[in-house]
Amino acid sequence: MEIIKTRQSRIDQVDFENLGFGEVFSDHMVIMDYRDGEWGEARIVPYGTIEVFPAMCSFHYGQMIFEGLKAFYTRTEAINIFRPQKYHERMNRSCRRLCIPEVSYDLFINALRELVTLDKEWVPKKKGYSLYIRPFIFATDSFLGVKVSETYRFMIITSPVGAYYKEGINPVKLITPGEYIRAAKGGLGAAKTPANYAATLLPAEEAKKKGFTQVLWLDGIKRKYVEEVGTMNLFFFIGDKLITPPLEGTILPGVTRDSVIHLAKEWKIKVLERRISIDEVFKTAKDGRLKEAFGSGTAAVISPVGEIYHNKKRVIINKRKIGPLSQRLYDEITGIQYGERPDRFGWCYLI
């Protein structure tokens, strides 16, 4: 792999004690191009601008996908990349939905390993912080007409990050979207593509103006079944059962979601992947059966939900405090990520 190192690192300009999320970027990036029916050799170059034509089709028709995973500095001074194989699988599912050529796992993990190894000093050493890794692919043909591109570019950039939500592990406030929908069956809801997120921007801004952290999305047909938050999958701990909406093509199949389900089953908690209406959420909260609600995602890991607002009604969950199951899941997943607990499932790729 060709590696061109930066002449001047920017790492001294970064305050690693006070990181935001996705605001600063490491010294290098991966670039790999697809043409004539195959991916070429990956190369690592200094992070910086790229030159493209204004008619590049992905600007106009959105043929692009992305992923997000994390690397963690462990107490043994090694670096853990959490579940890269699952993120790679999801990336290729998104590729298939957007008619983008898939990337083999060998190409993916080799490029990832070389980049993180080169920029290993950018992996934060502070607990609760990590190196966010953003692989993405975009079509590069230049034309103005709706068709599938014949050329593509795969890139990886990285960013040292702190907590995604300003609340951290403290409970967040959610509001249902009113007139808006995020996805419907047959659409792009299960693909990690920019169009999937563009649709959520206006409702999310309106939610923030009203004092809420994020939008709690309902299904696009009946507007009654809970689906996901803009950046997280959702779980409800009702009675002795952990309930989460099923993967039916409208929500993103989260890797952290999969990790939560795996752990809960190992702990002998009954997990149900089924539809749950917003009315059921409110009813079980009011009669005391809803013990906890929380989101799961790469960025936040586990984010407790303390309040939900829907149709001018409000429900408070677990007195706006993190519940014992949410805390246990957060501690277990982050413990594995930081190398503080045994990786008994082989989830971490060690560098």
N, C-alpha and C positions, 0 to 999 in steps of 0.2 A: 504494500500500500504506500503510495506517495504521501509524504508528510512534509509540509512546508510550515515551519514554526514562525510564530510572530517575532518580530525584532524587538518589540517592547511590550511586555505584559502590562495589563491594566489592573492587576490584582491589588496593588497597593492603594488604589483609589476606592476600594470597596470596604464598607463598614460591616464586617461579618457578625457584629454583635446586634445589629439592627437592620436585618434584611426584610424587605417586603416580599411580594410574590411576583416573579417574572419581570423585574425592573432592571436588573443588570445581567450581563451575559459574559460567559467565559471566553477565554482567549481564542479558541479554535472552533471549527465546524466541519462537518462531513458533507461532501458533495459527491453524488453519483448520478450519471446520466443514462437514460434509456433511449436507444435508437436502433434501427434495423432489427427490431424484434428481440433485443436482449439488453440486459443491464451491463454497463461497462465497469471498469475498475473504480472503486471508491478512492477518494483522496481527502486528505485533511489539510485545510488551509486556515489562515488567520480569519477570525470572525470579522465580517465587514459587509459592505454592500455587494449586491450582485447586479449584473447588467442583463436586462431583458427588454424585449420589444413591447411597445404599447399595445400591439395587436395580439399579445400572447393570450391564447384562448381561455386559460383559467381565470384571467381577470374578468372576462366577459360572461363565461358560462359556468364557472364554479367547479370545474373538474379537478378537485383536490381533496386530500384527506390528511389527517394528522393523528398523532398519538401523544400520550404523556405518561411518563414513568419516572421513577426516582432512584437515586443512588444515595447511600447512607454511610457515614464514617462510623466504624465500629470501635468498641473499646480495645480491640486487638490491633487497631490501626490499619485494618483492612477496609475495603469498600464493598458493601453489599448493593447489588442491583436487584430490586424486588420484582420477582415473577416476570422476567423479560419474555419468556416463551408465551405466556398468556397475552401479553400486550402485542407481541408479534402476530399471534393468531388473530386478534381483533383487528389489527391493522390490515391484514390481508382480507378479512371479511369486508372491511370498508372499501378496499381496493376493488373487490369483485363487484360491489354495488355501484361503484363510480366508473367502471370500465377502465380501471388503471391496472397495469401489469403488476403482479405480485412480486414481492422481494423474498428470497429464500432466507431461512433462519440463519444459515451460516453467514451470508452477506450482512444481515442485520446485526447479529451479535458480534461479529468481528469488527465491524465499523464502530459499534457502540463501545466495545472494550478498548479499542485503540484510542478513541476520543477521550473517554473518561480517564484512562491511564495517563495520557498526555496532560490533561488538565486536572489531575488528581488534587492539586493544591486548592482548587476551587470548590472541593467538597467541604461544606461547613462542618466544623468539629463540635459545634454546640448542639446539645440535645434539643430536639424539636425542629431543627433545621435540616435541610437536605439539598442535594443537587437535582433540580428538576431537568428532565431530559425530554426534548421535544423533537421526535422524528416527524417528517411530513413529506408529502409527495404532491407535485403539481404538474399539470399538463403544460408543455412548452411550445407547441406548434403556434404559429402566428396566422390567424385567419378570423374573419368575421362571418360566421355561419355555424349553426349548431350541428356538431358532429364530434366523434371521438378523435382525440389527438393521436398522433403516431409517435410523439416523443415526450419524455417526462424527465423530471429531476427529483431525486431523493436527497433530502438533507437532514442533518441532525444538528441542533443547537442545544446548549445547556445553560442553565441559570441557577445560581445559588439562591435558595428561597427560605423564607420563614413561613409563618402561618398563612393560610389562604384567606380565612375569614378573620376580621379584626377581633371577633369574639373568642378566637382560639378554640379551646375545648369547651367553652361555655355555651349554653343553649342559644340557638338562633330563632328568629321570628320569621314565619312564612305566611304568605297570603296567596289565595287562589287567583287565577288570572282573569276572571270576569269574561269578557268577550273573546279573548285570545286563545288560540290553540298552538301547541308546539309541533305535533306530528299526528299522522293518521296511518292506519295499516296500509302497507304497500308503498309508503313514502320513505323518507330518509332517517326516520327516528332512531334506528338501530345502528346507523353509520356515523363514524366520527368525522364529519365533514363540516366545513365552515358554514354552509347554508343552514345546517341544523342549529347553529348557535346564533346566526344572524336574526332568526325569527324570534329569539328570546330577548333581544336587547331592549326593545321599547317597553315590553311588560316589566322587565327587571328594573329599568330606570324609574318607571312609575311606582313600583313596589318600594324602592329605596326612598323616594320622595315622601312616601307615607310612613316611613320608619321601619320597614321590614328588610330582612337580610336578603331574601330571595323569593322567587315565585314557586309555589307548589302546583305543578302542572296536573291537570285532569285530562281524561281521554278526550279526543277530538270529535267524537260522535255524540255520546250521551252527556258529556260534560259532568260526569258524576264519579268516575272511578279514578283513584289516585294513580299517577304514573311515576313521576320523578321530579326532583328539583333540578334547576338548570345545570348544576354541576355535581349532582349526587343522585345515587339510588336511595330509596327510602325503605325503612323497616319500622314495624309497629309491634311492640311486645305486649300482647293482649292475653291476660290470664297467664297460662303457661306456654303459650305458642308465640313464635316469632313469625310474623307475616310480612311478605314483601310482594309487590306486584310482579306478575309473570313476564317472561321475555316473549312478547308476541309481535315483535317487529316495530314497536313504537318507542321503546326506551333503550338506552345504551346498556349493553351487557357488561357491567362494571367488573373489573378485576378485584377491587376491594369488596364489592358485593359478593363475588364468588368466595373470597377469603372468609367473609363473615359467615356465610352459609356453611362452609366447611368446618369452621371452628364451632359454631353453634351445635351442629350435628354431633361433633366429637364430644361436646359437653352434655350430650343427651337432651338437648332442647329440641322440641318438635318444631320444624321449620315448614311453613306452608307458602308455596309460591302460588298465589291466587289473587284474583281481583278483590280490591277492598275499596268501598265507596267512601266519599268524604263524609256522608251521613253516618256510616258505621264508625268512622274515626271519632266524630263528635259524640255519638251515643255512648261508645265504650269509654271515652274520656270522662263523660259526665257521670256514668254509673260506677266509675272506679276500676274498670277492668283494663283500661289502657294504662299500663305501668310506665312505658317509655316509648318514645319515638326518636329515631335518629337517622341521619343520612350517612352514606358511605361513599368515599371517592378517593382517587389518588391524591388530590391536592390536600383535602382536609383529613383524610383517613376516616375518623368517626366524628360526626358533628351532631350533638344532641339537639333535638327540637323542643323548645320550651313553650311555644305559642303558635297557634294556627288561626288565621282569620279567613272566614268564608261567608259570603252573603250577609254581611253586617253582623255576623256572630263571631265570637271569639271563644277559644277554648285554651285553657292553660294545662300543660302536661308536666306531671311530676314536680309541681310547684316551681317550675322554671329552673330545675336543677338537673345536673347530669345523673342518670340512674346507674345502678350497680352493673347492669349488663353492658351498657354503653362504655362505662369505665373499664370493665374487664376486657372487652373487645379491643378498645384503644390500647390498653397496656400490653395485651398479648401481641397484636399486630406490630406495634412500634417496637416492642421488645425483640421480636424476630428481626425486624428491619435493621435495628441498631446492634444486633449481635448480642443482646443481653439475655435472650432466651433461646433455647434450642430450636433450630430450624428442622423440626422433625418431619416436615412435608417436602423438604428440598426446594423451597420457594426462592431462595436467594442465590444469585449468581455472584460468586466471590471474585474480587479483583485484588 
